[in-house]
Amino acid sequence: MTPAPPTTDTVEALVRRQLSQALGGRRGMIEAAVPTLTFTVVWLITRHLELALGASVTVAVLELIARIVQRQTVKFCVNALVGIAIGWFFVHLAASRGGSADDQALAYFVPGLLYNAGYAVLMGLTCITGWPLVGFMIGSVTGDPTAWHADRQVVRLCTRLTWLLLLPCAIRALVQGPVWLAGHSGSLSPDTAVAALGVLKIAMGWPLQLAALGAMSWLLGRNHTPLQAVERVTPASGQG
């Protein structure tokens, strides 16, 4: 007899739903990629940094307006604008230190590199310490942020999922980091480095995330861990 597919009463279904909401679906991923593509193309064509930054902001604002008109969540567009603002800050920081236009263009990609490297390290540490990040996603819904940790089966599942969620960030940092260093050191043409980073940021953005999500869905499809089991687990009350 074929087992019934997971329902909203399973840990697997819950995690799938939470991940879908966190990523914003296909549209949310595209909205995150287009401003970077705009910056890269405008910079390479015009070599005018302020124009490239302005164009990326304009695209992100248009995405935001479209969301508002359609009365949909704007958090993914706001995230894109925050990312551009942070990139802009790093650009002006490079300029204030006497960096050339090439140095400033490369600085735009520094926040993304730091984010991916930092996030990979953080998620890795949660797995190593036995408190995988995905577990807290379950806790945020069940109402107890740590009760899931008392069930070894759930901890094992969440650890595997967290490692899969970590992979895209680690791969981006390991591939894009050397390109940035080569462009910054002069061993690679700055224009080539900027173009490569722009392409890699997009190519390794939502495609890698979708690949990781596909692997997570496959893993989630193999098990049907009852959510009620997680909800029944409560921290020890101190009784002997």
C-alpha positions as CSV (number, residue, x, y, z in Angstrom):
1,M,0.0,0.0,0.0
2,T,1.4,3.4,-1.0
3,P,1.8,5.7,2.0
4,A,-0.3,8.9,2.1
5,P,1.6,12.0,1.1
6,P,2.6,14.4,3.8
7,T,-0.1,16.8,5.1
8,T,0.2,20.0,7.1
9,D,0.3,17.7,10.1
10,T,3.9,16.5,9.2
11,V,7.2,18.1,10.0
12,E,8.1,17.7,6.3
13,A,5.1,19.6,5.0
14,L,5.7,22.4,7.6
15,V,9.3,22.8,6.6
16,R,8.4,22.9,2.9
17,R,5.8,25.6,3.6
18,Q,8.2,27.7,5.7
19,L,11.0,27.4,3.1
20,S,8.7,28.5,0.3
21,Q,7.6,31.6,2.3
22,A,11.2,32.4,3.2
23,L,12.4,32.3,-0.5
24,G,9.5,34.2,-1.9
25,G,8.9,31.8,-4.7
26,R,10.1,32.3,-8.3
27,R,9.1,36.0,-8.4
28,G,10.9,36.8,-5.1
29,M,14.1,35.3,-6.5
30,I,13.8,37.1,-9.8
31,E,13.2,40.4,-7.9
32,A,16.4,39.8,-6.0
33,A,18.4,39.1,-9.2
34,V,17.3,41.9,-11.6
35,P,18.8,44.8,-9.7
36,T,22.2,43.1,-9.7
37,L,22.0,42.3,-13.4
38,T,21.0,46.0,-14.0
39,F,24.0,47.3,-12.1
40,T,26.4,45.0,-13.9
41,V,25.2,45.7,-17.4
42,V,25.0,49.5,-16.9
43,W,28.5,49.6,-15.3
44,L,30.1,47.6,-18.1
45,I,28.4,49.7,-20.8
46,T,28.9,53.2,-19.3
47,R,31.7,52.8,-16.7
48,H,29.7,55.3,-14.7
49,L,29.3,54.0,-11.1
50,E,26.6,56.4,-9.9
51,L,24.5,55.7,-13.0
52,A,24.8,51.9,-12.5
53,L,23.8,52.3,-8.8
54,G,20.9,54.6,-9.7
55,A,19.7,52.2,-12.4
56,S,19.7,49.3,-9.9
57,V,17.7,51.4,-7.4
58,T,15.2,52.4,-10.1
59,V,14.6,48.8,-11.0
60,A,14.1,47.8,-7.4
61,V,11.7,50.7,-6.8
62,L,9.7,49.7,-9.9
63,E,9.4,46.2,-8.5
64,L,8.3,47.6,-5.2
65,I,5.6,49.8,-6.8
66,A,4.3,46.8,-8.8
67,R,4.0,44.8,-5.5
68,I,2.1,47.7,-3.9
69,V,-0.3,48.1,-6.8
70,Q,-1.0,44.4,-6.8
71,R,-1.4,44.5,-3.0
72,Q,1.2,41.8,-2.5
73,T,3.9,41.5,0.1
74,V,6.8,44.0,-0.5
75,K,9.4,42.4,1.8
76,F,11.4,40.8,-1.0
77,C,11.6,44.2,-2.9
78,V,12.5,45.9,0.4
79,N,15.2,43.3,0.9
80,A,16.6,44.1,-2.6
81,L,16.6,47.8,-1.8
82,V,18.4,47.1,1.6
83,G,21.0,45.0,-0.3
84,I,21.6,47.8,-2.8
85,A,21.9,50.4,0.1
86,I,24.5,48.2,1.8
87,G,26.3,47.8,-1.5
88,W,26.2,51.6,-2.0
89,F,27.7,52.0,1.5
90,F,30.6,49.8,0.6
91,V,31.1,51.6,-2.7
92,H,31.4,55.0,-0.9
93,L,33.6,53.4,1.8
94,A,36.0,52.3,-1.0
95,A,35.8,55.8,-2.5
96,S,36.5,57.5,0.8
97,R,39.7,55.4,1.1
98,G,40.9,56.5,-2.2
99,G,39.8,53.5,-4.2
100,S,39.6,53.7,-8.0
101,A,36.4,53.4,-9.9
102,D,37.3,49.7,-10.4
103,D,37.8,49.2,-6.7
104,Q,34.4,50.9,-6.0
105,A,32.6,48.6,-8.5
106,L,34.2,45.6,-6.9
107,A,33.2,46.8,-3.5
108,Y,29.5,46.6,-4.5
109,F,29.8,42.8,-4.4
110,V,31.5,42.6,-1.0
111,P,28.3,42.5,1.1
112,G,27.0,39.5,-0.8
113,L,30.3,37.7,-0.3
114,L,30.3,38.5,3.4
115,Y,26.6,37.5,3.7
116,N,27.1,34.1,2.1
117,A,30.3,33.3,4.0
118,G,28.8,34.4,7.3
119,Y,25.5,32.6,6.8
120,A,27.3,29.4,5.8
121,V,29.5,29.5,8.9
122,L,26.5,30.3,11.1
123,M,24.4,27.5,9.8
124,G,27.3,25.1,10.0
125,L,27.8,26.0,13.6
126,T,24.2,25.3,14.4
127,C,24.5,21.8,12.9
128,I,27.8,21.1,14.7
129,T,26.4,22.2,18.0
130,G,23.2,20.0,17.5
131,W,20.8,23.0,17.2
132,P,20.2,23.1,13.4
133,L,18.7,26.4,12.2
134,V,15.7,24.7,10.4
135,G,14.6,23.3,13.8
136,F,13.8,26.9,15.0
137,M,11.6,27.3,11.9
138,I,9.5,24.4,13.3
139,G,9.6,25.9,16.8
140,S,8.3,29.3,15.5
141,V,5.1,27.5,14.3
142,T,4.5,25.0,17.1
143,G,4.8,27.8,19.7
144,D,7.8,26.4,21.5
145,P,11.1,27.4,20.0
146,T,13.1,24.5,21.5
147,A,10.7,21.6,22.1
148,W,11.6,20.0,18.8
149,H,15.2,19.4,20.1
150,A,14.0,16.7,22.5
151,D,13.1,14.4,19.5
152,R,16.3,12.9,18.0
153,Q,14.4,12.0,14.7
154,V,13.4,15.6,14.2
155,V,16.9,16.9,15.1
156,R,18.4,14.6,12.6
157,L,16.0,15.7,9.9
158,C,16.5,19.4,10.6
159,T,20.3,18.9,10.6
160,R,20.3,17.4,7.2
161,L,18.0,20.1,5.9
162,T,20.2,22.8,7.3
163,W,23.3,21.4,5.7
164,L,21.5,21.4,2.3
165,L,20.4,25.0,3.0
166,L,24.0,25.9,3.8
167,L,25.5,24.5,0.5
168,P,24.4,27.3,-1.9
169,C,25.9,30.0,0.5
170,A,29.2,28.0,0.8
171,I,29.5,27.4,-2.9
172,R,28.9,31.1,-3.7
173,A,31.5,32.2,-1.3
174,L,34.1,29.7,-2.4
175,V,33.6,30.5,-6.1
176,Q,33.0,34.2,-6.1
177,G,35.5,35.0,-3.4
178,P,38.6,34.1,-5.5
179,V,37.2,36.1,-8.4
180,W,36.8,39.2,-6.3
181,L,40.3,38.8,-4.8
182,A,41.8,38.4,-8.3
183,G,40.1,41.5,-9.5
184,H,41.1,43.5,-6.4
185,S,44.7,42.3,-6.6
186,G,45.0,43.1,-10.3
187,S,45.7,39.5,-11.4
188,L,42.4,39.7,-13.2
189,S,41.1,42.7,-15.2
190,P,38.6,44.6,-13.0
191,D,36.1,44.8,-15.8
192,T,36.3,41.0,-16.2
193,A,36.0,40.5,-12.5
194,V,32.9,42.7,-12.2
195,A,31.3,41.0,-15.2
196,A,32.1,37.6,-13.8
197,L,30.8,38.5,-10.4
198,G,27.6,39.9,-11.8
199,V,27.0,36.7,-13.9
200,L,28.0,34.4,-11.0
201,K,25.8,36.2,-8.5
202,I,22.8,35.7,-10.8
203,A,23.7,32.2,-12.0
204,M,24.4,31.1,-8.5
205,G,21.5,32.9,-7.0
206,W,18.1,31.3,-7.5
207,P,19.3,28.4,-9.6
208,L,21.4,27.1,-6.7
209,Q,18.7,27.9,-4.2
210,L,16.2,25.9,-6.3
211,A,18.6,23.0,-6.6
212,A,19.0,23.0,-2.8
213,L,15.3,23.3,-2.4
214,G,14.8,20.3,-4.8
215,A,17.2,18.2,-2.7
216,M,15.4,19.3,0.5
217,S,12.0,18.4,-1.1
218,W,13.4,14.9,-2.0
219,L,14.6,14.4,1.5
220,L,11.4,15.6,3.0
221,G,9.4,13.3,0.7
222,R,11.1,10.3,2.1
223,N,9.8,10.7,5.7
224,H,6.5,11.6,7.3
225,T,7.4,12.8,10.8
226,P,4.1,13.6,12.6
227,L,4.0,17.2,13.7
228,Q,2.0,16.2,16.7
229,A,5.0,14.3,18.0
230,V,7.0,17.6,18.0
231,E,4.1,19.5,19.6
232,R,3.8,16.9,22.4
233,V,7.5,17.3,23.3
234,T,7.9,19.8,26.2
235,P,11.0,20.8,28.1
236,A,11.7,19.0,31.3
237,S,9.9,20.7,34.3
238,G,12.8,20.0,36.7
239,Q,11.2,16.8,38.2
240,G,13.6,14.0,39.1
